[in-house]
Amino acid sequence: RGAMDAMNMLHPTGEFGVRFMVIAMCIGPLADIFGSRGWTQWLLRRRRWIGFAAFAYSVAHLIFYIIDMGTLADMLAELDAPGIWTGWLAMLLMAVPGVLSNDASMRWLKRGWKRAQQFAYPAALFTVLHWGLLEWHWGGALVHIAPVVLLNIIRIIKLKGLSPA
């Protein structure tokens, strides 16, 4: 029964991890596009916790995966599958900002903390690859990541002054 429960929790925990990651990654572009407004400031104050929720759900996803697989040998046997190693790589990349998202790390790393948070971008890429390769239909993964891509394109256009109006 425990393995069946773990298998049933794999997809929801992974999907919520992606959703929180997308929300956290959209906040910066939204603030740059719309400027300093009450709602953008509210989001910016909570971005770190939203990102940490993404990490926490991803850790839960990993725990349910480990329970579902049952043994280290079974996990190692499928490590060469693209849908699996991309998930492991996404988790490792997400662990950097996830573990460092605290006040002590911010004080210790100073300006380097922002660079550590940039690991979220390749983590998002490998997360989309993980999801798409495992599901073999890319619709869900691409729909989830689309807001990050679109808002960053709009942000770049606005910041570079490339808007047609």
C-alpha positions, 0 to 999 in steps of 0.5 A: 500500500505504501508504494501505491500511495507513493506512486499516486503522489509522484505526479501531484508533488512534481506538478505543484513543485513546477507551479510554485517554481513558475510563480516564483520565476514570474515575479521578477519579470512582472515587477520589471514590466509593471513597476513598483506597485502594491501588488508587485511589492507584495509578490516580491516580499514573498518570492523567496517563500514561493521559491522555497515551496517549489523546492519543498514540493520537489523534495517531496516528489523525490521522496515519493520517487525513492519510496516508489522505486524501493531500492537503490539498485532499481533507481540506478538501473533507470538513471541512464533514461533521459526522463530520469537523469534530467529530473535528478539534474533539475533537483540538484540545480534547484537545491542550490537556491533552495538550500541558500534561501535563508537570511544567513546565506544572504548575509554570507554570500552577499551579492553572490546570493543573487547568482546562486538564485540564477540556478533556478533557470537551468533547473526550470529547463531540466524540469521541463525536459524531465516532465516532457520526456517522462510523459512523452507529450510536451503540452503540460510541461510547455503550458506550465513554463510558458508564462516564464518564457513570455514574461521574460521576453516582454521584460527584455523588450521593455528593458531594451526599449524595443517596444514598437509604441 
